[in-house]
Amino acid sequence: MRTEHAKPTRAARECSLLFARNKAPLGRVAPTDHRNRKECVLNWEQIQGKWNKLKGNARVEWAKLSDQDLERVAGEREKLVGLIQEKYGRTKKEAEEEIDDWCRRVS
């Protein structure tokens, strides 16, 4: 038996358009752009290599982090994520997004 598919409603079409633009409607999670995340991960090796030069830039970006905090990070991304979570009360995802944004700007 052949079933016919119902035409999507206007609300369903609008919802799919919002998801396509990465702007989820209230109560829904928008898809993330993993391409930018991968680019930043690749660039993190460069940041790690230049950490001593970029510490000052990180200090400006996250003023609550002390010089000692940044010394302890030593270019390790996960340590930086943890410190941003601790000092700014961010979730891990928020901290990672901030770092990704900073990574794109400095590299």
Residue pairs with C-beta under 8 A, 6 or more apart in sequence:
8 16
15 25
15 28
18 24
18 25
18 30
19 28
19 30
19 31
22 30
22 31
22 32
22 33
23 30
24 30
36 100
36 104
37 100
39 104
40 99
40 100
40 103
40 104
40 107
43 103
43 104
43 107
44 77
44 103
46 107
47 54
47 75
47 103
47 106
47 107
48 75
48 76
48 77
49 75
51 73
51 74
51 75
54 106
55 67
55 70
55 71
57 102
57 106
58 65
58 70
58 73
58 80
58 102
59 65
59 67
59 70
61 98
61 102
62 83
62 84
62 87
62 88
64 87
64 88
65 83
65 84
65 87
69 83
69 87
72 79
72 83
73 79
73 80
73 83
77 99
80 95
80 99
81 92
81 95
81 96
81 99
82 95
84 90
84 95
84 98
84 99
85 91
85 92
85 95
88 95
90 98
